[in-house]
Amino acid sequence: MRRAGEMPQGVLQGLELALYEVTDNILLHSQTEANSPSATGYVMAQYHKSEQRIAVAVFDLGQGIPSSLAKGGIRASSPSEALGVAIQRGVGDGAGAGNGLWMMERIVSRSSGSFELTSDGARYAVRHRQDSEVAAPAVSSVTPFKSGTTLVDFQLHTSRPLDIQAALDTDPINLWIDNHL
């Protein structure tokens, strides 16, 4: 993406933070047991230059969000409730800070993009159709692919700067610079 063209300030940093979190979730949370060789995850990303957006989909054949949260002592009455809880700040399975999905949703919302989280027959979606729109999340039931699977699908707009500090209420680490120092 760095070589694909000039991006407004903050867009690549937002993409890197979101990708880091969602791929880290595959490694940490998709396994049904620690260091399981059966954990499988897939990542697909596309840059739609003419539409000024980046689309990313991440899928894993792991334990699912409700089971992951249960390991951290968080019991939800339904998969839909589990998804709503999982995107809150500081909520996780106890193995990390629990801010990954919260951070992704905030970054995507700040860019007026879209964010979908699907696990165990439930989908949480936030879609911004206009820049000025404050989109309300929608939770729905979907046919599960397989119990325990999780899909994170998000799109960032690349037409304007993305204020990461305002999105996260803090000044995050620049992962690209940090990894190259």
Rosetta blueprint (number, residue, H / E / L):
1 M L
2 R L
3 R L
4 A L
5 G L
6 E L
7 M L
8 P L
9 Q L
10 G L
11 V H
12 L H
13 Q H
14 G H
15 L H
16 E H
17 L H
18 A H
19 L H
20 Y H
21 E H
22 V H
23 T H
24 D H
25 N H
26 I H
27 L H
28 L H
29 H H
30 S L
31 Q L
32 T L
33 E L
34 A L
35 N L
36 S L
37 P L
38 S L
39 A L
40 T L
41 G E
42 Y E
43 V E
44 M E
45 A E
46 Q E
47 Y E
48 H E
49 K L
50 S L
51 E L
52 Q L
53 R E
54 I E
55 A E
56 V E
57 A E
58 V E
59 F E
60 D E
61 L E
62 G L
63 Q L
64 G L
65 I H
66 P H
67 S H
68 S H
69 L H
70 A H
71 K H
72 G L
73 G L
74 I L
75 R L
76 A L
77 S L
78 S L
79 P H
80 S H
81 E H
82 A H
83 L H
84 G H
85 V H
86 A H
87 I L
88 Q L
89 R L
90 G L
91 V L
92 G L
93 D L
94 G L
95 A L
96 G L
97 A L
98 G L
99 N L
100 G H
101 L H
102 W H
103 M H
104 M H
105 E H
106 R H
107 I H
108 V H
109 S H
110 R H
111 S L
112 S L
113 G L
114 S E
115 F E
116 E E
117 L E
118 T E
119 S E
120 D L
121 G L
122 A E
123 R E
124 Y E
125 A E
126 V E
127 R E
128 H L
129 R L
130 Q L
131 D L
132 S L
133 E L
134 V L
135 A L
136 A L
137 P L
138 A E
139 V E
140 S E
141 S E
142 V L
143 T L
144 P L
145 F L
146 K L
147 S L
148 G L
149 T E
150 T E
151 L E
152 V E
153 D E
154 F E
155 Q E
156 L E
157 H E
158 T L
159 S L
160 R L
161 P L
162 L L
163 D L
164 I H
165 Q H
166 A H
167 A H
168 L H
169 D L
170 T L
171 D L
172 P L
173 I L
174 N L
175 L H
176 W H
177 I H
178 D H
179 N H
180 H H
181 L L
